[in-house]
Amino acid sequence: MESILNQARGERVEVVPAAGVAATLSGSIVGVEKQKTTIGKDDHTVESAVLNLWCADGVRSVKLSEVQRIKFLSSALESEFKKALDTLAKSHDTQKKAVAVRCVGEGKRRIQIGYVVENPVWKTSYRLVLGTKQGKKAPYLQGWAVVENSTDEDWRDVRMGLISGRPISFTLTISPVAIEYSPAIAGTFAPVSSLV
């Protein structure tokens, strides 16, 4: 909430505090800051986020923990915010598929499930490492593979096999892979004249 309000500095909002805290406030967002408060007998300090508003009677501060509701008074900003939330909601779980597993027989058992994901072609890169000046190490050639993670999730505990040529494998369409290609530049380009 803090980062959203800081990005909306200058926008007019209506702030409804929690019941019994204070009256409803209207004003422009100045920003959100952290304030330290001392509580208890042992002088324990707690950091809390405070919303600063420019109201008709000056700058007012409200702890975000005491706010029940915040409404943007700009219909354009509220519409833009709702549109952004709708876009986020539509993008949830687009690559997830439900899979049912049925085991025949009785009793407990341990099963392991895995799947193969087809990815765009991986790129190879080679590096020739030369020996040291003293000649103690012989030169050697390294082969590198550059693989792009085209999923929406970080790879953790992933096992990967990079195979060149035509491996003996089969494909099963579980879900179509969407690959967004870079746009092509169209037009006529003039030749570059030689440097003088």
C-alpha positions, 0 to 999 in steps of 0.5 A, a space after each residue: 500500500 505504501 508504494 502505491 500511495 507514494 506513486 500517487 503523490 499529488 492525487 486527491 484521496 478520501 481517507 476513512 480511518 478505523 472506527 473511533 480513531 478520527 474523522 474522515 479526511 480529504 486531501 492530496 497525498 504528500 507521501 508516506 513515511 516511516 515513523 518510530 514510536 516508543 511503546 511500553 515500559 522498556 522503551 521498545 520502538 516500533 516503526 509504522 507507516 504514516 500517510 501525510 495529506 495536504 488538507 484544507 487546514 494544513 498537513 495531516 498525518 494518519 497511521 496506515 495501520 489505522 486506515 480502514 479505506 482509501 478512495 481516489 477522488 480522481 475518476 481517471 486514476 480510479 479507472 486506470 487503477 481498476 484497469 490495471 487490476 483487471 489486467 493482473 487478474 486475467 493473467 493469473 494461472 494462464 500456464 497452469 493445468 489441472 492433472 488428475 492422477 489415479 492409482 489402482 490398488 490399495 494401501 499407501 504408496 509413493 509416486 513421482 510425477 514429472 513433465 517435459 517442457 518444450 523450450 525455444 532452441 538453446 544457443 551454444 557459445 564456445 570459449 577458448 581458454 589459453 594457458 598461463 604465461 608460464 605455460 603451466 596450463 594447456 589451452 582448453 575449449 569450453 562449450 557453453 549453453 544459453 537457455 532462456 527461462 520462458 516461464 513466469 516462475 523462477 527455476 528451482 531444483 530443475 533438471 535439464 538435458 541439452 541435446 543437439 541433433 534429432 533426439 528420439 522423443 515425442 511431443 504431446 500437446 498439453 498446452 500451446 506455447 506462446 512465444 512473442 517474437 520481436 517486431 521486424 523493422 520495415 522500410 528502405 535503408 540508404 547505404 552508408 557513405 564511406 568515411 572521409 
